[in-house]
Amino acid sequence: MRFPFNQHLFSQRLRSIRDEMGLTQAALAYEAGIGGSQVSNFELGKAEPTASTLCKLSVRLGVSTDYLCGLSDNRGCVEEACHES
C-alpha cells in the first residue's frame, strides 16, 4: 500500500534533522535499526522508505511521520508511536 509522500521534502527534512542532531548517516541507520546505505539513498532521493522504516526514523529523530513525509510543517513529538512495528 502506498502512502502520501513528498520525496523532495522527505530528503531535505531527513538530512536537516540528522545534521541538527549531529548524526552521521551510518549512526542514524544503526540507531534506527535500518540498513547502512538506506539513509544515503533516502537523502539523495534514490529510494522511498517503507511505512515501517518511516516509523523507525520518526521515532529516532523525534518528529512525526507526517512531518518527514512533507504532509505537515509541524514537527510534532513522537514518544510511543510505531513501537508495535
Stockholm file with secondary structure:
# STOCKHOLM 1.0

chainA/1-85         MRFPFNQHLFSQRLRSIRDEMGLTQAALAYEAGIGGSQVSNFELGKAEPTASTLCKLSVRLGVSTDYLCGLSDNRGCVEEACHES
#=GR chainA/1-85 SS CCCCCCHHHHHHHHHHHHHHTTCCHHHHHHHHTCCTTHHHHHHTTSCCCCHHHHHHHHHHHTSCHHHHHTSCSCCCCCSSTTTTC
#=GC SS_cons        CCCCCCHHHHHHHHHHHHHHTTCCHHHHHHHHTCCTTHHHHHHTTSCCCCHHHHHHHHHHHTSCHHHHHTSCSCCCCCSSTTTTC
//
